[in-house]
Amino acid sequence: MYLVRNETIEKTYQISSAKAGVGSKAGSGQTPLGVHRISEKFGEGSKPNTIFLGRKDSGKTATIYKDRTDTEDDYVTSRVLWLEGMEPGVNKGKGIDSKQRFIYIHGTPEEGLIGTPASHGCIRMYNADVIELFGLVKTGTLVVIVEQVGA
């Protein structure tokens, strides 16, 4: 993931996208492509590794796995950047709507899987990185998700 300002890459982050690949269909478990915006932010002031349930701080902290552990849970941790699709027929609209699918950029307890397809559709980040990114972006910031070819 690249944080770009004024046509300059300011930061680079490793991420994970969906284990099921790319796509916009509701229930697919895939990561939607295209132009999005950060519609809402959750977690300011929450402790690192906090587990969010329904975008609310649960008061619980996740165990962070640095190895290849793949848990049954798909916890959302540390911070939540809720994405809204901006392209009707691509990632906005009935049956394909990124916001209605609850597509987020968020931290994960499965940090050892960052860099590999591992999520249920969201963009996962290292917890320290998503906390940093949360402080660098505002609601309304554009997010463009593209399929990486030749990785």
N, C-alpha and C positions, 0 to 999 in steps of 0.2 A: 504494500500500500504506500502511496506517495502522498504527502501533504504538499500541495502546490499553492504558492502565492505569487501573484504577478509574474506568471509563466516561469517561475523558478521552483525547483524541488527543494523544499526546506528540510523535510524529514522523510526517512524511509522506514517502514515498519514491516515486519514479517506478520503474516496473517494465515488463517485457515478459512476456507470456504466449505461448501457442502460436500459431504461424502457422496451424495447422489448426483453431483455435477451441477450444471447450470440450467435454469429454467424458471419460469414465472408462475406456473400453474399451482393454485392453492392445493395444499396437501402433498405436494411432490417432494418436499424436503430438499429442494434445490435452491441454489442462490440465484436471485434474479439479476439480469444484466441491465445496463442502461443508466440513464441519468436519474438520480435521486436527490433528495435534500434531507438534511437533518431536521425532522419535524419537532422533536422533543428530546430533552436531555434529562437523565435521572441519575442520582447518586452523588451529587455535590456534597462533600463533607463526610461521606460514608468511608469507613475504614477499608483499606485494601483487602481484597479477597472476600468482601461481603457478598453473600448470596442474595440476589434479587428474585422475588416471586411476584409476578404481575407488576413488574417495574417498581416494586416497593422493597425497601431495605428490610430484610427478614430478621436482622439482628444476629444472624448466624454467619460464621466464617467458613469458607470452603477449605478443604485440604487440597493443596496444590501439588500436582504430579508433574515432575520434571522428566520422567521416563515415558515410555510408550503406553502407559496405562490409558485404556479407553473404558470409561465407566458407563453404567447404564443411564446415569443422569446426564442431562444437558444443561447444567447450571449456568446461569447468567451471573457473572461476578464483576465486582468493582465499580463499573460505570455502564450506563446504557445510553446509546445514541440510536433513537428510533428513526428508521428511514421511511420516507414517503416517496413512492415512484412519481416521476414527473412526465412519463410518456404514455399517454392513453393507448391502449392496445398492446403495450409492451410490458409495463410494470404498474399500470394504473387502470383500474376498471374491474368489472365483475369477473371473479374467478382467477385474477392474476395480480391483484392489488398488493404491493409490497407492504403497505402500512397495515392492511387488514390481515396479512399473513404474519404480522409481528416480526418483521425482518429488522434486526438490530446489528450494530457494531457493539461488541461487548467483550469483557474479559472472560476467561475460562479457567476452570481448575485443571484442565488437561493441557498444560503448557508444553508438555513433551510432544504433543501432536501438532503444534503450530508449524506451519510450512507444508502440511499435508492436508488433503481433503478430509475433514473430520466433523463438520457441523451438521445441523439439521436444516440449514438454509441461511443462517446468519453469517456474519463476518466475525470470527473470533480473533482476539489479540491477547498478547501477554498482558497480565493485569497492570504492571507498571506502565506499559505503553498506552493502554486505553485510558488510564488516569491522566497521563501526560496529554494525550490527544484531546480528551474532554476539556482540558483547560485551554487548549489552543484554538478550538473551533466554537462557533456560535450556532444557535438555532438558525436554520436557513442556509447554512453552508452546503454547497453542492457536493455530491459524492457520485462519481462515475465508476460503475462496476463493469469491467471488461473481462473477457475470457483470455487468460494467458495462454499463448500458443508456443509450443516448443520448449516448455519448462522441463 
